[in-house]
Amino acid sequence: MAVSMRKQIAQNKRNTILIMLVFIAFIALIGWLFAWLHNDYTILAWFIAVSAGYALFQYFLADKIAIASAGAREISESDNPRYYKIVQKLAKDAKLPMPRVYIINDSAPNAFATGRNPEHASVAATTGLLDVMDDRELRAVMGHEMSHVKNYDIRISMITFGLVSLVGFIADFGIRVLFYSDRDEENNSPIGALFVLVTLILSPIVASLAQMGISRQREYLADASSAALTGDPDSMIDALRALDEHARPMRQQNVASEAMYIANPLRKSVLSRLFSTHPPIESRIERLENSK
């Protein structure tokens, strides 16, 4: 298990670089299409410069953006001794630095971890989670989040959160430019414009599929890691059942940050299930039961 975990951490570090390069290349492709359509390749240079700068910005600041977008507030031990001490004990057992601890005022039970590495990690839980979970279940959920920290999943989640947001912004901006800018029809092919439009529409879907593929396996791993960390696989199973039973959408929803949470924070629909970054709760429970 320890060897497998080390391999996973090393793989996650490599994936961080790969994901950043793929997203930058993807954004550069959109820039090239615009440059080709307008016959102005300085547009491509600007797209590459902006995407590279944004990727660097996300590496250092995406965790703060994610926390702010969730409406989380930082707490100390005196604010919620039960929750804080559980995180503190898990950090000690996992041999990790104590993360910053946050609470989100939301009745939907959920939690997430973020940060670029274990030394700059934060964990957050909703008031709904703290209300519905007993100590064993809460320990399992926070063990899941601390496992994301230890496995360096948080770095990948943080970067994909920022870059998926950027792709969505560029797509939205590009579509507006195509429809509302004054273009010289003699110098711009309508077929080319249509090609760029289709690319812009598909871009957020491709980005979401990439995020989904990255996230699902990490959730299975974090469930198993939490069971190993707490030494109580049944508590993780019970926690997942409680999350499923009390599931509801969070008030402050953000598609880009969906993958960070232990449970899907969005409203349930056929489309959301299809593109969900989370495997079904039943599948997660089944894997845990089969591994006992």
N, C-alpha and C positions, 0 to 999 in steps of 0.2 A: 504493500500500500504506500509506504514512504517513498520507494523508488518511483512508482507510478505518479505520485503527487509531484515529485521533483521534475519529472518529465513534463507533466502538465503545466507547471509554472514556467519552465523554459520555453515550452511551446507557446504559451500565452504572451511571453515577452517578444518572441519572434512574430507572433500574430499582430501585435501592436504596430510594429514597423510596417508589416505587410498591409494592414488595413489602411494606414495613413497613406501609403504609396498608391494603393488601388483607388482610394477616394480622390486623391490629388489628380491621378491620371484620368479618372472619370470626369472630374470637373474640367480638366484641360481639354478633354474631348468635346465637351459642350462649348468651351471657349473657341476651339478650332472650328466648330460648325458655325458659330456666329461670325468668326473671322472670314470664313469661306463665303458665307451668305452676303456679307457686306464688303467683301474684298478688301479687308483692312486687318492685317495680321498683328497689328499692335494690340488688338482686342485679345488675342491669344496670350500675349505676354502679360497683359493685365490679369487675365483669368488665372494663370499659373502663379503669378506673384501673390495675388490675393488669397488663393487657396492654400498655398504653402504657409503664408503668414497666419492664416486662420487656423490651420492645423497646429501650428506652434502655440498660438493663443489658447486653443482648446486644451492642449496638454497641461497647461499651467492653471487655467481658470474655469474649465468646464465643470468641475465639482462644485465650485461656488455658484455657478449659474444654475446647476441642477437643484441645489439646496434652496436657492432663492425661488426658483420656479415652483417648487413643492410647497412653499410657504412654511418651511421648517424653522424652528427656533432652537438655539443651542441651550442645553441645560447642564446643571451641575448635579452632584450627588444629592444635595439637599432638596432639589426640585422634585425628584422622583427616585428615592433611594432603591426601590425594588428593581426598576428597569436599569438604572445606572450600575448597580452592583452585579447584576447578571452579565452585562457587557464587560465589566471589569474582570470578573472571574473567567469568562471565556477568553478574553485577551491574554490573561496570565496562562491559562491552560494551553492555548495555541502558541504561546511564546511570541506574542505580537505586541507592539506598542499600543497603549491605550488610545483608541480612536476618539475623535470628538463625537459627542452624543447629542442627537437632535430629536425633537418631538414635532409631529405634524398634527395640527388640530383638524382631524377628519374622522368621521365615524366609520369609514370603510377600513377594515383591518388590512394593513399592509406595512411593508418595511423595505428599505433599500440600503445599500452601501455604495460609497463613491470615494474618489481620490485617485491620485496618480501612482501611489505605492503605499505600503503599510505604514510608513512614517508620516504620511499625509492623508490618512483615511478618516472617513466620517461614516457613522451609521445613523439611520433615522427610522423611527417607528411612529405609526399613527396612534392617536388616542383610542381609536376603535380597536386596534390590535391589543393595546395594553388592557382594555376593558374585557375583551372576550377570551383572552388566553390565560390559562393558569400558569404557575411558575415553570412547570416542565415544558409546556408548549411554547412559552415565551423564550425559554432558554434554547429550545430547538430552532425557533425562527431566527433569533439573533446569532446562534451558532451557524446557521445557513449564511447569514450576512458576513460574519467574521471569516467564514470559509472563502467567500468571494474575495475578501481582503487578502487572505493568505495565498490563494491561488492566482493572484494578480488579475482576476476577472474584472475588478473595478477599473483598471486602467483601460481595458478594451471597451467596457461599457461606457466609460466617460468619453472616450474619443469617438466612438460610433454615435453617441448621443449628439455631440457637437457637429460631426460631419453630416449626419442624416439631416440635421436642422439646416445646415448650409446648402445641401443639395435641394431641399425643399424651397429655400429662399431663392436660390438661383433659378430654379424651374419657374417659380411664380413670377419673378422679375422678368425672365426671358419671355414668358408668354405675354406679359403686359407690353413689353417692348415690341413684340411682333404685331400685336393688334393695334397699338396706339401710336407707334412712331411713324413719322413721315418717311416713307421709303421710296426711292426712285425705282419705279416699276420696270423701267427699261434695263436697269443694271442688276435686278434681283429676280431670280427665277422663282415663280410660284411653287414649283416642285421642290426647290431647295428650301423655301420657307415652310412648306408642309412637312418636309423631312425633319427640319429643326423642331417644329412644333410637336411632332410625334415623339421625338427624342426627349423633349422637355416634359411631356406628359408622362412618359414611361420612366423617367429618371427617379422620381420619388418611390415608385413601385420597386425598381431594381434595388435602390438603397435599402428599402424596408425588407426585401427578401434577404439581402446580405446580412442585415442586422438580425433577422429571424434565425438564419442558419447559425450565426455566431452564438446566439443566446441560448438556444434550446439545450444543447449539450452541457453548457455551463450550469444550467439549473439542475440537471440530473446529478452532476458532479458535486454541486454545493449541498444538495440534499444528503448524499452519501457521506460527504465530509462532515456535515453537522452531526449525523448519526455516530460517526467515529469520534468526533470531538467530545460530544456529551456522554458517549457510552450508552446511549439510550435510543436505539432506532425507533422504538414505539412512540416516543415523544414527537419525533419528526412526522411520523404517520398521523398521529392525533392532531398535530398542528396543521397539517395539510387538509385534513378533513374539516377542521374548524374554519380554515380559510375558505374552503369550498362552501360550507354551510352558511357562513355569514357574508359571502361575497357580495359586493356592490361597487359601483364605479366611484372613484374619488372625485371630489369637487373640482380640484385643479388638475385637469387631465392634459397630458402632453404626449403625443405619439412618439416623439423622439426619445423621451425618457422612459417609455414603457418597459424596455428591457431591464432597467435597473431594479425593478420591484420584484418581490418574491411571488406576487400574484398579479395578474393582469389588472391594471388600474382603470382600464377603459370600459365604456359601455359595451355590453355583449351584443353581438350581431353575427350574422353568417359571415360577413366580410371580416370582422375583427377576429373571429376564430380561425379563418383561413390564413390571415397574415399575422397571427399572434406570435410574439417572441417567446411565449411560454408553452411548454408541452402541456397537455391536459393533466389536471390534478390526478385523475384516475391512473394515468400512466406513471406518474411520479410515485404514487403510493404502491403500485404494482411492482415497480423496480425495487423499492425499499423492502417490500415483503419478500421478494425473491432473493434478496441479498442477505437476509438474516440467517 
